[in-house]
Amino acid sequence: MSELILQVNHLSKTFGTHEVLRDIDFTVDRGDVISVIGASGSGKSTLLRCLNLLETPTSGEILYHGENILRRGFNRAAYRSHVGMVFQSFNLFNNMTVLENCISGQVKVLKRDRETARAHAMEYLERVGMSPYVNARPRQISGGQKQRVAIARAMAMDPEVLLFDEPTSALDPEMVGEVLSVMRDLAKSGMTMLVVTHEMAFARDVSRRVVYMNDGVICEQGSPERIFGDPQKQETRDFLARFRG
């Protein structure tokens, strides 16, 4: 029996007169790896930012283990510690070392003592191949290395769900593979992941479910085999045709 972690009901988001998300419904179960695909401007990143409360939805509800995170009085800080986010621009602290970047959130948010936080950080830095760089500052490492540190930092918080907002889009092509390799390993380990991506091979080969968004709505969702092999909507077929050349 799958365990429901997140449930999104009738979610909408408007900026001024521009409706970016319209009537979004979907669920995230434990162990899901969901890729969200679609053209730029289709609302994918805004959806993630609503899930992480970086944006406040205009209407609808987001249930975390059945509790509406948008209700007044909900503990948003505690929720964010369970739903981690990896950004396309890394968002590392430039004045901290790689190791400090992975320790600070654990100490401040989770109230771990520094020694426990350090051991936990090292565990994940080793997993992503960044333990030799613990004393480096972000300016001293490559974009791919920064993103691997950002993933280790998010994982060190022991999140229940990890959101990835186009994690490879700011990288040089030769660095994309190293980040996708780390994400593949996370997926194999059973991490629950929601990934906004333009990497169609990752979406096809690693996801359990693919969500295609177009113009602020979920146009189609299903297994990778169905979305890539037998898309039902013309918009989905047109979008995927660009990647098949």
N, C-alpha and C positions, 0 to 999 in steps of 0.2 A: 504494500500500500504506500503510495507516494505521499510525502509530507509537503503540504502547501506552505510556502514561506511568504510570498507576496501575491496579492491579488489586486489588480487595478480595474476599477469600475467606472465607466463613463467619464474618463479623465479628459479635461480640456484645458488649454492654456492660450490666453490671448495677450498679446503685447499691443496696447492701444486698440486699433481697429483690426489688427492682423491676427487671425486665428491660426496659431502654429500647430496646435494639437486639437483634434476633434473626436470626441466620443471613443476614447481608447479603452479597450478591454483586453487584458491578458493576465496570465498567471505564471508564477515561477515556483517550481517544486524543488525540493532539496536534490542536489546532484544534476540539475538541468544545466546544459550549456546552450544558451540561446544567442544566435547571431541576429542582429538587427541590421538589415541592408536597405538601400534606397539611395536615390540621388541626393546630392547636397541640397539642404534647404527643405528636406521632407519632414523634419521634426525629430529626427533620431536622437540628436544630442540633447535637445530640450526635454525629451522624454526621460533620459537618464538623469538630467539635472533636477527634474521634478521628483524622481524616485529617491534622490539623495537630498532633497529639500534645499538644493541650491537655488531652485526656483519654486515659487508657491503656485500650485495649480489654480486655475480660475474656478473650476468646478470638478465634481467627481470625487472619488475617494481612492486612497491607497491603503490597503489593509496589510499589516505586518503581523503574522500569526493571528489574524482575525481582528486586530485592533487598528482603528483608523488613525494613521499618523498625522492627519491634518486637523484633528480635533484640538480644541484649545486645552492647554495644560499637558499635552503629550510631551514626553521627555525626548526632545529631538537630538540632544547630544548623545544620549545612550543609544538611540536608534542608529545614528551615524557611525557609531563605533562597531555596529554589527553589519553595516552595509558599506563596504569600502569602495573607493573610487580611484581609478587610474586614469589620469588625464593625458590628452595628446601632447601637452606641452610640459610634461613631467612634474611641474610644481614642486621641485625640490627646494630646500632652503640653501641658498648659495653661501651663507656664512657658516654653515655646519658641514662637518665631514659626512661621508657616506654613512658611517656607523651612527653618528648623532642623528642624522635624518631618520634612521630606523628606530631610534630609541625614544626620541622626544615625545611622540604621540602616545606611546605606551605609558610613559611616566605621567604625562599631564592628564590624559583622558582615562586610561585604565588604572591609574594610581599604582602601577607596578614599581617595585624598588629597582634601582638602576642596574644592579647585578643580574636580576631576573630578566629585565628588559634587554640587557646587552646579550645575554645568552640566547634569548629568543630571536633577536635581530641577527645574530651570527648564523643561527640555524637557517634562516631564510636567505641571507646573503650567500651562504654556501650553496643553497639549492639553485639560485639563479646565476651562479658562477662569478659572484662579485666579492667574495671574501678577501681576495688579494688587494682590494682597493678601499678597504675600510677607512683608511686615513686620508684618502683623496677628497678634494672638494669637487662639487659638480662641474666647475669650469675646467677641471683637469681630466675629465673622462668624456667619452664619445656620447652621442645621442642614444645609441642603442644601449650603452652601459647605464646611462641615466634612467632610461625606461625600465631596465631590469632592477635598478635600485628602487624605483618608484613601486614596482610590483612587490619587491621584498618588504618595503615599508608598509604597504597595504596589508600584506599577508601577516606581518608581525602583530597586527591588531586582532588577529584571529576572527576575521569577519565571517558571517554566515553566508553572505552574498558578496561577490566582487563585480563591480560595474567597470567596464572598460570603454572609454570614449575615444574611439579611433586611435588606439594606442600606437599605431605604426605610421600615422599620416604625416608626422613631423620628422620622420627619419629618412636618411639617405637609403636608397634601394638596397645597398649591401648590408645594412644593419637591420632590415626588416626581419630577415630570417631568424636572427638570434632571439628577437623578442617573441616571434610566433612560436619558436621552439619551447620557450619557457611557458607560454600560454597552453600549448599542447600538453606539456607535462602536468600543469595544474588541472586541466580538464580530466586527464587520465587518473589523477589522484582523487577525483570525486568532488572537487571544488565547484560550488554553484556559481555560474558565471553568466553575465549578460553583457554581450560584446557588440558595440556599434562598430562596424568595420566595412572597409571597401575591399578587404582581402577575400575574394570569392572562394579561393581554394580552401582557406581556413573554414569559412562558413559551410562549405559543402562537406568537408572531410571530418571536422571536429565537432560540429554542433549536433545536438539532439533535435533542435527545432530551429527553424529559420523564420524570421518575421520580416516581411517586405512592407516598408512604409512608402507612401506616396502622397504628397500634398497634405500632410498632417493627419492622415488616417492609416490604420493598418489595413492594407489592401488585401493581403493574403498571408497566411502562416501555416506551417506544417513541417513535416520531416524534410531533411535536406534532399532525400530522394525524390519527394513529390515536388518541392519547390523548384529544384534544378532540372528534374527529369520530366515533369508533367505539370507545369504551372497552369492554373485555371484561368487567370485573368490576363487580358491583353497587355495591361500595363506592366505586369510582371514579366511577360514574355519579351516585351520591348526593352525593358531594363536589362535583362540577362543577355539579350542578343548583343549588347555592346561589349560584353566581356568575352563572348565566344568568338568575336571578330567575324 
